[in-house]
């Protein structure tokens, strides 16, 4: 797999003016740590014991992707305080957006023309925005927030956060990929302020048999 140049956009890195309609400054996602943590517990805590246990985290690929980072004491459960602290540390680095690129394969071959959507974990809404991209002839896709939220039109970047990944390819009005990829996410991604440091995790291998 070819190597990609990571791009990290810090809070104070890019400013704009004029009548572009873009925000005056790139900003980190607005997240109330405590409120988001309580929302996460309400969403994932199935047995109502006030904790998000590993088996509960596994029900949501986005949260599961970050669970080892959130579970600071490695006791297989996350408290509201641990979730809030994870979010605080993420935003303390003052990084707004990073570049995030994937390579898609279907049955061992590049998957072209597939739409990839990064859907933020619900407890991060509305501060973290969804991102999308379409794979090229090599199966390469670079995710991005909508153009009006980018620092510049060509800066294809995503907010730091936790995402469920949906992959769809529609031809002739019909979905060509198994349902679990297109409508039910089995993939989760943790997008951290350090950017995409492990490109081995950027390969997504799909199977037409589901």
N, C-alpha and C positions, 0 to 999 in steps of 0.2 A: 504494500500500500504506500502511496506517495505521502510525503510529509506535508503538513499544512502549517502555514505561518499563523500562530495565534495572535489575536488582536484583543487587547484589553482596553476598555474605555473607562477611565476614572471619572469621578464626579466632577472634577475641575478641569478635565482635559480638553473639552471642546465647548466653545461658546458660540452662539450665533446671534444675529440681530436681523433687522430688516423685516420684510413682510412675507417670509417664507411660510408662515403658519406653524413652524416648528417651535418646540419649547425653547425658551431663552437659554437654557443650560441643560446639559445631560444630567439626569438625576437618578440616584438609586431608587429602586422601587419603594414606594411608601408602604411600610408594613408596621403595624402596631404589634410589637413582639408578644406582649402578654395576651392581647385579644386573639392573635393568630394561634398562639399556643393552646388557648382554651378551645378555640374552634377545632383545632386538630384533634384534641382529646375527645371532644364531642363527636367527631366524625369516625374515629378509629377505635375508641375504647368500647368494645362490644360487651364486656362483662361489667361495665360501670364501676370499676375499682379505682378510677382516677389515674390509671397508667395506660400507656400504649405498649403492650407486650409484643414480642417479636412475631408471634403468630398473627396478631392483629395488624401489625405493620405490613405483613406480607400480603394482605388483602388489597393493598394499593401499591402498584409498582413504583410510583413516584416517591412515596414516603419510604418504601423499603430500600430504594437506592441510596438514601441518605441515612438510614437507620444506624449504621455503625458510627457515623459521625455525630449523630444526635445523642445516642446512648453513651454519654461521656464516661460513666463508671462501668460500662460493659457488663451490666447485670441482666441483659436481655429484656429490659423494659425502659421506657422513656417517660419521664415525668413532665408536667407542664413547664417546670422551670428549665429542664434540659432543652425542650423545644424552643423556648424563648431565648435561651442563651445561644443556641445554635444560630438562630436568626440574627441575634445581636452581633455575634462574631462575624457573620457573613457580611453584614452591612457596615461593620466597623472599618473594614478595609477600603470603604468608599469607592468601590468599583461598581460602575453602573451596568455595563454590558460587556459581553465577550463574544468572540467568534466561535461558532460551533458547527462542525462539519461531520457528516456521516458518509459511509459508503454502504450501499444496499446491494445485496445479492439475493437472487431467487433461484433455488436449486443449483447453486454454485456459479451462476452467471450474473453479470451486472443487471440490475433492475432499473430500466430507464422509464422516464415519464411517470414516476410514482410521486404522489403528494405526501409529504411528511408533515405532521402537525405536532408541535409541542404544546400540550394542554397543561396549564399550571395546576398543581395540586389545589384543591378547592379552598383550603384554609389560607392560601396566599392571595386569593382574589380580594379586591380588584387591583391590588398593587402591581402584581406581576402579570404581564401581558402574554397571550399566546404567540407562537412563532410558527412560520411555515416555510416550506421550500419544496422544489421539484427536482428530482434526480435527473442528471444528464446521461449521455450515452455511456459513461463509465460507471454509472450508478452513484455518482457523487452528488450530494445535496448539502447546501449551506443554508442553515435555518436563519430566519430573520423575523423581527417584529414588523408590523405594517410600516410602509415607507414614511408615513407622517410622524412616526415615533422614532425614526432613526436619526442619529446625529447629522448625517449627510445622506443623500439619496442612495449612494452606492455602498454605504457601510452596512453590510448585512451582519447583524449582531442580535443577540438575545439577552434578556435580563437574567441575572443570576437568580436561581430558584430551583424548584423541584417540578419535574414535568412527567406526565404520562405521554407516551409516544404512540401516535396513530399513523398507520401507513396504508394508503389507498391508491389503487390504479383503476380508473374507470375507462372502459373502451366501449363505444357503441351503447352507452347508457347502462352498462353492466359492470359490476365490480369483479375484477379479475383475481383479487387476492382473497385468501381465506378470511372469514368474518372476524376472527379473533384479532387480526392485524388492523383491519379497517375500522371496526366499531367498538371492539372491546380491547382495551390496552393490556398487553402482557409485558410491556417494556416500560421501564422507568429510567429517568436520567436526572442526575444531580449536576446542575451547572453552577460551579463555584467561582468565586472571584479570582482564583488563580488561573482560570482559563482551562483550555483543553490540553492537559499535560500528558495524558496517557492515550495515544492515538490507537493503541490496540483495542480500546473499548469502542472505537468509532465504527468498527465493522459490525453490520447487522445482517445476519444470514437468515433468510426466510425460506420456508418450504411450501410448495404449492399444495402439498397434502395436508397442510395445517399442523 
